[in-house]
Amino acid sequence: MLRAYHNGDIKARNILIEKNMRLVAHMTKKYSVPDRDISDLISVGTIGLIKAINSFNPDKGIRLATYAAKCIDNELLMMLRAERKVSREVSIYESIGKDKEGNEISIMETVSCEPVDIVDDMVFNQRVAAVRECMDCVLTKREAYIIKHRYGLWGNKELTQSQIADNLNISRSYVSRIEKKSLEKLKKVLEEKGL
């Protein structure tokens, strides 16, 4: 079916979508909560499935189901992030549903999926480069040290505020103030750049 689709057979594509709808239903279960319409989740998951089928490359050595599961998951997560952004209630620790065993799942636990969209990769890399450039331009050496070590950026070990305070011979609360001020500086510059 994949070969037929890549040779231009749209019927083969439709069959691939239909035959993998069970995977969409399975993937959406972990995001199902009482106040959410399951048909919305299935619609969004189906978009992920279609993207997976359109972009799947069998030469990469992975199964279509594995690749499609990541695409479906990413699409559902993008929807949830967009909803959270609109409602201004973004929290990576907030519950977004339950797994098969009934355990709560947070966004934090699901964002470790590899991006499957090359455009997302390019945008992410552009943002990382912009952050690095902005850090060198707008932050003092101390501010840059705190941000790099607080978040484990560019090969630095992630440290707590207390550990950084000990390293710099300053108080933890002072590290906290510098961190907050530095993040605000970076945010302002990135917003000016449209990132």
Secondary structure, 3 states (H helix, E strand, C coil): CHHHHHCCCHHHHHHHHHHCHHHHHHHHHCCCCCCCCHHHHHHHHHHHHHHHHHHCCHHHCCCHHHHHHHHHHHHHHHHHHHHHHHHCCCCCCCEEEECCCCCEEEHHHHCCCCCCCHHHHHHHHHHHHHHHHHHHHHCCHHHHHHHHHHCCCCCCCCCCHHHHHHHHCCCHHHHHHHHHHHHHHHHHHHHHCCC
